Amino acid sequence: MIYQIHSKEQLDNYVANAGDKLVVVDFFAAWCEHCKIIAPRLDELSRLYCGEALMLKVDVDECEDIAVDYNVVVMPTFVFIKNKIILDVCVGGHAEKLTKHFEKYIANANSP
């Protein structure tokens, strides 16, 4: 499941309460064609990693303050967070690149 974020407080609460789960924040815009193209793959990844990752979507036009806080200037931008620390940022609508980021951080989470 992917949760739509509507405020900085809401995002902060999700990140704070995620525990050891990987948090992936998708910064998108309704007018962004690359965001629309990558959306089905993001849905697939959210189902595949539903127990291991928390998926959040931030509309940069609705929540400009959050986009500024995370230095988002290109859409889509995916921010990978764990234990309240930003691990990585994946920019662009490249499905294979996004998938590899998930695999990297989920695999690391499952390592002994």
C-alpha distances in whole Angstrom, upper triangle without the diagonal:
4,7,10,13,16,19,20,20,16,15,18,17,13,15,18,16,14,17,17,14,14,12,12,13,13,16,17,19,19,22,21,22,21,17,17,18,16,13,12,13,10,8,10,10,6,7,10,10,7,10,11,10,8,7,9,11,14,17,20,22,21,20,23,24,21,22,25,24,22,25,23,25,24,21,18,19,16,17,16,17,18,20,20,22,21,21,21,21,20,21,21,20,21,18,20,21,17,17,20,18,15,18,20,18,16,20,22,20,21,24,27
4,7,10,13,15,17,17,14,13,16,15,12,14,17,16,14,17,18,14,13,11,10,10,10,12,13,15,16,19,18,19,18,14,15,16,14,11,12,12,9,8,10,10,7,9,12,11,9,12,13,10,7,5,6,7,11,13,16,18,17,17,20,21,17,18,22,21,19,22,20,22,20,17,15,15,13,14,14,15,17,19,19,20,19,20,19,18,18,19,19,17,19,17,19,19,16,16,19,17,15,18,20,18,17,21,22,20,22,25,28
4,6,10,12,13,14,10,10,13,12,9,12,15,14,13,17,18,15,14,11,10,9,10,12,13,15,16,19,19,20,20,16,16,19,16,13,15,16,12,11,14,14,10,13,15,14,12,14,15,12,8,6,5,6,9,11,15,17,15,14,17,18,15,16,20,19,18,21,19,21,21,18,16,16,14,14,15,15,17,18,17,19,19,20,20,19,19,20,20,19,21,20,22,22,18,19,22,19,17,21,22,20,19,23,24,22,24,27,29
4,7,10,12,13,9,9,13,13,11,13,16,16,15,19,21,18,16,13,12,10,9,10,11,12,13,16,17,19,18,14,15,18,16,13,15,17,13,13,16,16,13,16,19,17,15,18,18,15,11,9,6,5,6,8,12,13,11,11,14,15,13,14,18,17,17,19,17,19,19,16,15,15,14,15,16,16,19,20,19,20,19,21,21,19,19,19,19,19,21,20,23,23,19,20,23,21,19,23,24,22,22,26,26,24,27,30,32
4,6,8,9,6,6,10,10,9,11,14,15,15,18,20,18,16,13,12,9,10,10,11,13,14,17,18,20,20,16,17,20,18,16,19,19,16,16,19,18,16,18,21,19,17,19,19,16,12,10,7,6,5,8,10,12,9,8,12,12,10,12,15,14,14,17,15,18,18,16,15,15,14,14,15,15,18,19,17,19,18,20,20,18,19,19,20,20,23,22,25,24,20,22,24,22,20,24,25,22,23,26,26,25,27,30,33
4,7,9,7,8,11,12,12,14,16,17,18,21,23,21,20,16,16,13,13,12,13,13,14,18,18,21,21,18,19,22,21,18,21,22,19,19,23,22,19,22,25,23,21,23,23,20,16,14,10,9,7,8,10,11,7,7,10,11,10,12,15,14,15,18,16,19,19,17,17,17,17,17,19,18,21,22,19,21,20,23,23,21,22,21,22,22,25,25,28,27,23,26,28,25,24,28,28,26,26,30,30,28,31,34,36
4,5,5,6,9,10,11,13,14,16,17,20,23,21,20,16,16,13,14,13,15,15,17,20,21,24,23,20,22,25,23,21,24,25,21,22,25,24,21,24,27,25,23,24,24,20,17,15,12,11,9,10,11,12,9,6,10,9,8,11,13,12,14,16,16,18,20,18,18,18,17,17,18,18,20,20,17,19,19,22,22,21,22,22,23,24,27,27,30,28,25,27,29,26,25,28,29,26,27,30,30,28,31,34,36
4,5,5,6,9,10,11,12,14,15,18,21,19,18,15,15,12,14,13,15,17,19,22,22,25,24,21,23,26,24,22,25,25,22,23,26,24,22,25,27,24,23,24,23,20,16,15,12,12,10,12,12,13,11,8,10,8,6,10,11,9,11,14,14,17,19,18,18,17,16,15,17,15,17,17,14,16,16,19,20,19,21,21,23,24,27,27,29,27,24,26,28,24,24,27,27,24,25,29,28,26,30,32,34
4,5,5,6,9,10,10,12,14,17,20,19,19,15,16,14,16,16,18,20,22,25,25,28,27,24,26,29,26,24,27,27,24,24,27,25,22,25,27,25,23,23,23,20,16,16,13,14,12,15,15,17,14,11,13,11,10,13,15,13,14,17,18,21,23,22,22,20,19,17,18,16,18,17,14,17,17,21,22,21,23,24,26,27,29,29,31,29,26,28,29,26,25,29,28,25,26,30,28,26,29,32,33
4,5,5,6,9,10,11,12,16,18,17,17,13,14,12,14,15,17,18,20,23,23,26,25,22,24,26,24,22,24,24,21,21,24,22,19,22,24,22,20,20,20,17,13,13,10,11,11,13,15,16,13,11,14,13,11,14,16,14,15,18,18,21,22,21,20,19,17,16,17,15,17,16,14,17,17,20,21,20,22,23,25,25,27,27,29,28,24,26,27,24,23,26,27,23,24,28,27,25,27,30,32
4,5,5,6,9,10,11,14,16,15,14,10,11,9,12,12,15,17,19,22,22,24,23,20,22,24,22,20,22,22,18,19,22,20,17,20,22,20,18,19,18,15,11,11,8,9,9,12,13,15,13,10,13,12,9,11,14,12,12,15,15,19,19,18,17,16,14,12,13,12,13,14,11,14,14,17,17,17,18,20,21,22,24,24,26,24,21,23,24,21,20,23,23,20,21,25,24,22,25,27,29
4,6,5,6,9,10,13,15,14,14,11,13,11,14,15,18,20,23,25,25,28,26,23,25,27,25,23,26,25,21,22,25,22,20,23,24,21,20,20,19,16,13,13,11,13,12,15,16,18,16,13,15,13,10,13,15,12,12,16,17,20,22,21,20,18,16,14,14,12,13,12,9,12,13,16,18,18,20,21,24,25,27,27,28,26,23,25,26,22,21,24,24,21,21,25,24,21,25,27,29
4,5,5,6,8,11,14,14,14,12,14,13,16,17,20,22,24,27,27,29,28,25,27,29,26,24,26,26,22,22,24,22,19,22,24,20,18,18,18,15,12,13,12,14,14,17,18,21,18,15,18,16,13,16,18,15,16,20,20,24,25,23,22,20,18,16,16,13,14,12,11,14,15,18,20,20,22,24,26,27,29,28,30,28,24,26,27,23,22,25,25,21,22,25,24,21,24,27,28
4,6,5,6,9,12,11,11,8,11,10,14,15,18,21,22,26,25,27,26,22,24,26,23,21,23,22,18,19,21,19,16,18,20,17,15,15,14,12,8,10,9,12,12,16,18,20,18,15,18,17,14,16,18,16,15,19,19,23,23,22,20,18,16,14,13,11,11,11,10,13,14,16,18,18,20,22,24,24,26,25,26,25,21,22,23,20,19,22,22,18,18,22,21,19,21,24,26
4,6,5,8,10,9,9,7,10,10,13,15,18,21,23,26,25,27,25,22,25,26,23,21,23,22,19,20,21,19,16,19,20,17,16,15,14,11,9,10,10,13,13,17,18,21,19,16,18,16,13,15,17,14,13,17,18,21,22,21,19,17,14,12,11,8,8,8,6,9,11,13,15,16,18,20,23,23,25,24,25,23,20,21,22,18,17,20,20,16,17,20,19,16,20,22,24
4,6,7,10,11,12,10,13,13,17,18,22,25,27,30,29,31,29,26,28,30,27,25,27,26,22,23,25,22,19,22,23,19,18,17,16,14,12,14,13,16,17,20,21,24,22,19,21,18,15,18,19,16,16,20,21,24,25,24,23,21,18,15,14,10,10,8,7,10,13,15,18,19,21,24,26,27,28,28,29,27,23,24,25,21,20,23,22,18,19,22,20,18,21,23,24
4,6,9,9,11,10,14,14,18,20,23,26,28,31,30,32,30,27,29,30,27,25,26,25,22,22,23,21,18,20,21,18,16,14,14,12,10,13,13,16,18,21,23,25,23,20,23,21,18,21,22,19,19,23,23,27,27,26,24,22,19,17,15,12,11,9,9,13,15,17,19,21,23,25,27,28,29,28,29,27,24,24,25,22,20,22,22,18,18,21,20,17,20,22,23
4,6,5,8,7,11,12,16,18,21,25,26,30,28,30,28,25,26,27,24,22,24,22,19,19,20,18,15,17,18,14,13,11,10,9,7,10,11,15,17,21,22,25,23,21,23,22,18,20,22,19,18,22,22,26,26,24,22,20,17,14,12,10,8,8,8,12,13,14,17,18,20,23,25,25,26,25,25,24,21,21,21,18,16,19,18,15,14,18,17,14,16,19,20
4,6,8,9,13,15,19,21,25,28,30,33,31,33,31,28,30,30,27,25,27,25,22,22,23,20,17,19,19,15,14,12,11,10,10,14,15,19,20,24,25,28,27,24,26,24,21,23,25,22,20,24,24,28,28,27,25,23,19,17,14,11,8,6,9,11,14,15,18,20,22,25,27,28,28,27,27,25,22,22,22,19,17,19,19,15,14,17,15,12,15,17,18
4,7,9,13,15,19,22,25,28,30,33,31,33,30,27,29,30,26,25,26,24,21,21,21,18,16,18,17,14,13,11,9,9,10,14,16,19,21,25,26,30,28,26,27,26,22,24,26,23,21,24,24,28,28,27,25,22,18,16,12,10,6,6,9,11,13,13,16,18,20,24,26,26,26,25,25,23,20,20,20,17,15,16,15,12,11,13,12,8,11,13,14
4,6,10,13,16,19,22,25,27,30,28,29,27,24,26,26,22,21,22,20,17,17,18,14,13,15,14,10,10,8,6,5,7,10,13,16,19,22,24,27,26,24,25,25,21,22,24,22,20,23,23,26,25,24,22,19,16,14,10,9,6,8,10,12,13,12,15,17,18,21,23,23,23,22,22,20,17,17,17,15,12,14,14,10,9,12,12,8,11,14,15
4,6,10,13,16,19,23,25,27,25,26,23,21,23,23,19,19,20,17,14,16,16,13,11,14,13,10,10,10,6,5,6,9,11,14,16,20,21,25,24,22,23,23,19,19,22,19,17,20,19,23,22,21,18,16,12,10,7,6,5,8,9,10,10,9,11,13,14,17,20,20,20,18,19,17,14,14,14,11,9,11,11,7,7,11,10,8,11,14,16
4,6,10,13,16,19,22,24,22,24,21,18,21,21,18,17,18,17,13,14,16,12,11,14,14,11,11,11,9,6,5,6,7,11,13,16,18,21,20,18,20,19,15,16,18,16,14,17,17,20,19,18,16,13,10,8,6,5,6,9,9,10,9,10,11,12,13,16,18,18,19,18,19,17,14,14,15,12,10,13,13,10,11,14,14,12,15,18,20
4,6,10,13,16,18,21,19,20,17,15,17,18,14,13,15,14,10,12,14,11,9,13,13,11,11,13,11,7,6,5,6,8,11,14,15,19,18,16,18,18,14,14,17,16,13,15,14,17,16,14,12,10,6,6,5,6,9,12,11,12,10,10,10,9,10,12,14,15,15,14,16,14,11,12,13,10,9,12,13,10,11,15,15,14,17,19,22
4,6,9,13,16,18,16,18,16,13,16,17,14,13,15,14,11,13,15,13,11,15,16,14,14,16,14,10,8,6,5,6,7,10,11,15,15,13,14,14,11,11,14,13,10,13,11,14,14,12,10,8,5,5,7,8,11,14,12,13,10,12,11,9,10,12,13,14,16,15,17,15,12,14,16,13,12,16,16,14,15,18,18,17,20,23,26
4,6,10,12,15,13,14,12,9,12,13,10,10,13,12,9,11,14,12,11,15,16,15,15,18,16,13,11,8,6,5,6,8,10,13,13,12,13,15,12,10,14,14,11,13,10,13,11,9,7,6,5,7,9,11,15,18,16,16,13,14,12,10,10,10,11,11,13,13,16,14,11,13,15,13,13,16,17,16,17,20,21,20,23,25,28
4,7,10,12,11,13,12,9,12,14,12,11,15,15,12,14,17,16,15,19,20,19,19,21,20,16,14,11,9,6,5,6,6,10,11,10,10,12,9,7,11,12,9,11,7,10,9,6,6,5,6,8,11,13,17,19,17,17,14,16,14,11,10,10,10,11,14,15,18,16,13,16,18,16,16,20,20,19,20,23,24,23,26,28,31
4,7,9,7,10,9,6,9,11,10,10,13,14,12,14,17,16,16,19,21,20,20,23,22,18,16,13,11,7,6,5,6,9,10,10,11,14,12,9,13,15,13,13,10,10,9,5,5,7,9,11,15,17,20,23,21,21,18,19,17,14,12,11,10,10,14,15,18,17,14,17,19,18,18,21,22,21,23,26,26,26,29,31,34
4,5,5,9,9,7,9,12,12,11,15,16,15,16,19,19,19,22,24,24,23,26,26,22,20,16,14,10,8,5,6,6,9,10,11,14,13,11,14,16,15,15,11,11,10,7,8,10,13,15,18,21,24,27,24,24,21,23,20,17,16,13,12,12,16,17,21,20,17,20,23,21,21,25,26,25,26,29,30,30,32,35,38
4,6,8,10,8,8,11,12,11,14,16,15,16,19,20,19,22,24,25,24,27,27,23,21,18,15,11,10,7,9,8,10,12,13,17,16,14,17,20,19,19,15,15,13,10,10,13,15,18,21,23,27,29,27,27,25,26,24,20,19,17,15,14,18,18,22,22,19,22,25,23,23,27,28,27,28,31,32,32,34,37,40
4,6,9,8,8,11,13,13,16,18,17,19,22,22,22,25,27,27,27,30,30,26,24,21,18,15,13,10,11,10,12,15,15,18,18,16,18,21,20,19,16,14,12,10,11,14,17,20,23,26,29,32,30,29,26,28,25,21,19,17,14,14,17,19,22,22,20,23,26,25,25,28,30,29,30,33,34,34,36,39,42
4,6,5,7,9,10,11,14,15,15,17,20,20,20,23,25,25,25,29,28,24,23,19,17,14,13,10,11,11,14,15,15,19,18,15,18,20,18,18,14,12,10,7,8,11,14,17,21,23,27,30,28,27,24,25,22,18,16,13,11,10,14,15,19,18,17,20,22,21,22,25,26,26,27,30,31,31,34,36,40
4,5,5,6,9,10,13,14,14,16,18,19,20,23,24,25,25,29,28,25,24,20,19,16,16,14,14,15,17,19,19,22,21,18,21,23,21,20,17,15,12,9,9,13,16,19,22,25,28,32,30,29,26,26,23,20,17,14,11,9,12,14,17,17,16,19,22,21,22,25,26,27,28,30,31,32,34,36,40
4,5,5,6,9,11,12,12,15,16,17,18,21,22,22,23,27,25,22,22,18,17,15,15,14,14,16,18,19,19,22,20,17,20,22,19,19,15,14,10,7,7,10,13,16,19,22,26,29,27,26,23,23,20,16,13,11,7,5,9,10,14,14,13,15,18,18,19,21,23,23,24,27,28,29,31,33,36
4,5,5,6,10,10,10,12,14,15,15,18,19,20,21,24,23,20,19,15,14,11,12,11,12,13,15,16,17,19,17,15,18,20,18,17,14,13,10,7,5,9,11,14,17,20,23,26,25,24,21,21,19,15,13,11,8,6,10,11,14,14,12,15,18,17,17,20,22,22,23,25,27,27,29,31,35
4,6,5,8,10,10,11,14,15,16,18,19,20,21,25,24,21,20,16,16,13,14,12,14,15,17,18,19,22,20,18,22,23,21,21,17,17,14,10,9,13,14,18,20,23,26,29,28,27,24,25,22,19,16,14,11,9,12,12,15,16,14,16,19,19,19,22,24,24,24,27,29,29,31,33,37
4,6,7,8,10,11,13,14,16,17,19,20,21,25,24,21,21,17,17,15,16,16,17,18,20,21,22,25,23,20,24,25,22,22,19,18,15,12,10,13,14,18,20,23,26,30,29,28,25,24,22,19,15,14,10,7,9,9,13,14,13,14,17,18,18,20,22,23,23,26,28,28,29,32,35
4,6,5,6,9,10,11,12,15,15,16,18,21,20,18,17,14,14,13,15,15,16,18,20,20,21,23,21,19,22,23,20,21,17,17,14,11,8,11,11,15,16,20,23,26,25,25,22,21,18,16,12,11,9,5,7,6,10,11,9,11,14,14,14,17,19,19,20,22,24,24,26,28,32
4,5,5,6,9,10,10,13,14,15,16,19,19,16,16,12,12,10,13,13,15,17,18,19,20,23,20,18,22,23,20,21,18,19,16,12,10,12,12,15,17,19,22,25,25,25,22,22,19,17,14,14,12,9,11,9,13,14,11,12,16,16,15,18,20,20,20,22,24,24,26,28,32
4,5,5,6,9,10,11,12,14,15,19,19,17,16,13,14,13,16,17,19,21,21,22,24,26,24,22,26,27,24,25,21,22,19,16,13,15,15,18,19,21,24,27,27,27,24,24,22,19,17,17,14,11,12,9,13,14,12,12,16,16,15,17,20,20,20,22,25,24,25,28,32
4,5,5,6,9,10,10,12,14,17,17,15,15,13,14,14,17,18,20,22,23,23,25,26,24,22,25,26,23,24,21,22,18,15,13,14,13,16,16,19,21,25,25,25,22,21,19,17,14,15,13,10,10,6,9,11,9,8,12,13,12,14,16,17,16,19,21,21,22,25,28
4,5,5,6,9,10,10,11,15,14,12,12,9,10,10,13,15,17,20,20,20,22,23,20,19,23,23,20,21,18,20,17,14,11,12,10,13,13,16,18,22,21,21,19,18,17,15,13,13,12,10,11,8,11,12,8,9,12,12,10,13,16,15,15,18,20,19,21,24,27
4,5,5,6,9,10,10,14,14,12,12,9,11,11,15,16,19,21,21,21,23,25,22,21,25,25,22,24,21,23,20,17,14,15,14,16,16,18,20,23,23,24,22,21,20,18,16,17,16,13,14,11,14,15,12,11,15,15,13,15,18,17,16,19,22,21,22,25,28
4,5,5,6,9,10,13,14,12,13,11,14,15,18,20,22,25,25,25,27,28,25,24,28,28,25,26,24,25,22,19,16,17,15,17,17,19,21,24,24,25,23,22,20,19,17,18,17,14,14,11,12,14,12,10,14,14,12,13,17,16,15,17,20,20,20,23,26
4,5,5,6,8,11,11,9,11,9,12,13,17,19,21,24,24,24,26,27,23,22,26,25,22,24,22,24,21,18,15,15,13,15,14,16,17,20,21,21,19,18,17,16,15,16,16,14,13,10,11,12,9,7,11,11,8,10,13,13,11,14,16,16,17,20,23
4,6,5,5,9,9,7,8,6,10,11,15,18,20,23,22,22,24,25,22,21,25,24,22,24,22,24,22,19,16,16,13,14,13,15,16,19,20,20,19,18,18,17,16,18,18,16,16,13,15,15,12,11,14,13,10,12,15,14,12,15,17,16,17,20,23
4,6,5,9,10,9,10,10,13,15,19,21,24,26,25,25,28,29,25,25,29,28,25,28,25,27,25,22,19,20,17,18,17,18,19,21,23,23,22,21,21,21,19,21,21,19,18,15,16,18,15,13,16,16,12,14,17,16,13,16,19,17,17,21,24
4,6,8,9,9,11,11,15,17,21,23,26,28,28,27,29,30,27,26,30,29,26,28,26,28,26,23,20,20,17,18,16,18,18,21,22,23,22,20,20,20,19,21,21,19,18,14,15,16,13,11,13,14,10,11,14,14,11,13,16,15,15,18,21
4,6,5,6,8,9,13,16,19,22,24,27,27,26,28,28,25,25,28,26,24,26,24,27,25,22,20,19,15,16,14,15,15,17,19,19,19,17,18,18,17,20,21,19,18,15,16,16,13,11,13,12,8,9,12,11,8,11,13,12,12,16,19
4,6,6,7,8,12,15,18,21,24,27,26,25,27,28,24,24,28,26,24,27,25,28,26,23,21,20,17,17,15,15,15,17,19,20,20,19,19,20,19,22,22,21,21,18,19,19,16,14,16,15,12,13,16,14,11,14,16,14,14,18,20
4,6,8,11,14,17,21,24,26,29,28,27,29,29,25,26,29,27,25,28,27,30,28,26,23,22,19,18,16,15,14,16,18,19,20,19,20,21,21,24,25,24,23,21,21,21,18,16,18,17,13,14,16,13,10,13,15,12,12,16,18
4,7,10,13,17,20,23,25,28,27,26,28,28,24,24,27,25,23,26,25,28,26,24,22,20,16,16,13,12,11,13,15,16,16,15,17,18,18,22,23,22,22,19,19,19,16,14,15,14,10,11,12,10,7,10,11,9,9,13,15
4,6,10,13,16,20,21,25,24,22,24,24,20,21,24,22,19,22,21,24,23,21,18,17,13,12,10,10,9,12,13,14,14,13,14,15,16,18,20,19,19,17,18,17,14,13,14,12,9,11,12,9,8,12,12,10,12,15,18
4,7,10,13,17,19,22,21,19,21,21,18,18,21,20,18,21,20,23,22,20,17,16,12,12,10,10,10,12,13,14,14,14,15,15,16,18,20,19,20,18,19,18,15,15,17,14,11,14,15,12,11,15,16,13,15,19,21
4,7,10,13,16,19,18,17,19,19,16,16,20,18,16,19,17,20,19,16,14,13,10,10,10,10,12,15,14,15,14,15,15,14,14,16,17,16,17,16,18,17,13,13,16,13,11,14,16,14,13,17,18,16,18,21,24
4,7,10,13,15,14,13,15,16,12,13,17,16,14,17,15,18,17,15,13,12,10,10,10,11,13,15,14,15,14,16,15,14,14,16,17,16,18,17,19,18,15,16,18,16,14,18,19,16,16,20,20,19,21,24,27
4,7,9,12,11,10,13,14,11,11,15,15,13,15,13,15,15,12,10,10,9,10,12,13,16,18,17,18,16,17,16,14,14,14,15,14,17,16,19,18,15,17,19,17,16,19,20,19,19,23,23,22,24,27,30
4,6,9,8,7,9,11,8,8,12,12,11,13,11,13,13,11,10,10,10,11,13,14,17,19,17,18,16,18,17,14,15,14,15,15,18,18,21,20,17,19,21,19,18,22,23,21,22,25,25,24,27,30,33
4,5,5,6,8,11,9,8,12,13,13,14,11,12,12,10,10,11,12,14,17,18,21,23,21,21,19,21,19,17,16,15,15,15,19,19,23,21,18,21,23,21,21,25,25,24,25,28,29,28,31,33,36
4,6,5,5,8,8,6,9,11,11,11,8,9,10,9,10,10,12,13,17,18,22,23,21,21,18,21,19,16,16,14,15,16,19,20,23,22,19,22,24,22,22,26,26,25,26,29,29,29,32,34,37
4,6,6,9,10,9,11,14,14,14,12,12,12,11,13,14,16,17,21,22,25,27,24,24,22,24,23,20,19,17,17,18,22,23,26,25,22,26,28,25,26,29,30,28,30,33,33,32,35,38,41
4,6,9,9,10,12,14,15,15,14,15,15,14,15,15,17,18,21,21,25,26,23,24,22,25,23,21,21,20,20,20,24,25,28,26,24,26,29,26,26,30,30,28,29,33,33,32,35,37,40
4,5,6,7,9,10,11,13,11,13,14,14,14,14,15,15,18,19,22,23,20,21,19,22,21,18,19,18,19,20,23,24,27,25,23,25,27,24,24,28,28,26,28,31,31,30,33,35,38
4,5,5,6,9,10,10,9,11,13,13,14,14,15,16,19,19,23,24,20,21,19,22,21,18,19,17,18,20,23,25,28,25,23,26,28,25,25,29,29,27,29,32,32,31,34,36,39
4,5,5,6,9,10,10,12,15,15,16,15,16,15,18,18,21,22,18,19,18,21,20,18,20,19,20,22,25,27,29,27,24,27,29,25,26,30,29,27,29,32,31,30,34,35,38
4,5,5,6,9,9,12,14,14,14,12,13,12,15,15,18,19,15,16,14,17,17,15,17,16,18,20,23,24,26,24,21,24,25,22,22,26,25,23,25,28,27,26,30,32,34
4,5,5,6,5,8,10,10,11,10,11,11,14,15,18,20,17,17,14,17,15,13,14,13,15,17,20,22,24,21,19,22,23,20,21,25,24,23,25,28,27,27,30,32,34
4,5,5,6,8,11,13,14,12,14,13,16,17,20,21,18,17,15,18,17,14,16,15,17,20,23,24,27,24,22,25,26,23,24,27,26,25,27,30,29,29,32,34,36
4,6,8,11,14,15,16,13,14,12,15,14,17,18,14,14,12,16,15,14,16,16,19,21,24,25,27,24,22,25,25,22,23,26,25,23,25,28,27,26,30,31,33
4,6,9,11,12,13,10,10,8,11,12,15,16,13,12,10,13,12,10,12,12,15,18,20,22,23,20,18,21,21,18,19,23,21,19,22,25,23,23,27,28,31
4,6,9,11,12,10,12,10,14,15,18,20,16,15,12,15,13,10,13,12,14,17,20,22,23,20,19,22,22,19,21,24,23,21,24,27,26,26,29,30,33
4,6,8,9,7,9,9,13,15,18,21,18,16,13,15,13,10,11,9,11,14,17,19,21,18,16,20,21,18,19,23,22,21,23,26,25,26,29,30,33
4,7,9,8,12,13,16,18,22,24,21,20,17,18,15,12,12,9,11,14,17,19,21,19,18,21,22,20,22,25,24,23,26,29,28,29,32,33,36
4,6,6,10,12,16,18,22,25,22,21,17,18,15,11,10,7,7,10,13,16,18,16,15,19,20,18,20,23,22,22,25,27,27,28,31,32,35
3,5,9,12,15,18,22,24,22,21,18,19,15,12,10,7,6,8,11,14,16,14,13,17,18,17,18,21,22,21,23,26,26,27,29,31,35
4,7,10,13,16,20,23,21,20,17,17,14,11,8,6,5,6,9,11,14,12,11,14,16,14,15,19,19,19,21,23,24,24,27,29,32
4,7,10,13,17,20,18,16,13,14,11,7,6,4,6,8,11,12,14,12,10,14,15,12,14,17,17,16,19,21,21,22,25,26,30
4,7,10,13,16,15,14,11,11,8,6,5,6,8,10,11,12,13,11,8,11,12,10,10,14,14,13,15,18,18,18,21,23,26
4,6,10,13,11,10,7,8,6,5,6,9,11,13,14,15,16,13,11,13,14,10,11,14,14,12,14,17,16,16,20,21,24
4,7,10,10,8,6,5,5,6,8,11,14,15,16,15,16,13,11,12,12,8,9,12,11,8,11,14,13,13,16,18,20
4,7,6,5,4,5,7,9,12,15,18,19,19,19,19,17,14,16,15,12,11,14,13,10,12,14,13,12,16,17,20
4,5,5,7,7,10,12,15,18,21,22,22,21,21,19,17,17,17,13,12,14,13,9,11,13,11,10,13,15,17
4,5,8,10,13,15,18,21,24,26,26,25,25,23,20,21,20,17,16,18,16,12,14,16,14,11,15,16,17
4,7,9,12,14,17,20,23,25,25,25,25,23,20,21,21,17,17,19,18,14,16,19,16,15,18,20,21
4,6,9,12,15,18,21,23,24,24,24,21,19,20,19,16,16,18,16,13,15,17,15,14,18,19,20
4,6,8,11,14,18,20,20,21,21,18,16,18,17,13,14,16,14,12,14,17,15,14,18,19,21
4,7,10,14,17,19,19,19,19,15,14,15,14,10,11,13,11,9,12,14,12,12,16,16,19
4,7,10,13,16,15,16,16,12,11,13,12,8,11,13,11,9,13,15,13,14,18,18,21
4,6,10,13,13,14,15,11,10,13,12,9,11,14,13,12,15,17,16,17,20,21,24
4,7,9,9,11,11,8,7,10,10,8,10,13,12,12,15,17,17,18,21,22,25
4,7,8,11,12,9,9,12,13,11,13,16,16,16,19,21,21,22,25,26,29
4,6,9,11,9,9,12,13,12,15,17,17,18,20,22,23,24,26,28,31
4,6,9,8,8,11,13,13,14,17,18,19,20,22,23,24,26,28,32
4,6,5,6,9,10,11,13,14,16,17,18,20,22,23,25,26,30
4,6,5,6,9,10,11,12,14,16,16,18,20,21,22,24,28
4,5,5,6,9,10,10,12,15,15,16,18,20,21,22,26
4,5,5,6,9,10,11,13,14,15,17,19,20,21,25
4,5,5,7,9,10,11,12,14,16,17,19,20,24
4,5,5,6,9,10,10,12,14,15,16,18,22
4,5,5,6,9,10,10,12,14,15,16,20
4,5,5,6,8,10,11,12,14,15,19
4,5,5,6,8,10,10,12,14,18
4,6,5,6,8,10,10,12,16
4,6,5,6,9,10,11,14
4,5,5,6,9,10,13
4,5,5,6,9,12
4,5,5,6,10
4,5,5,9
4,6,8
4,6
4
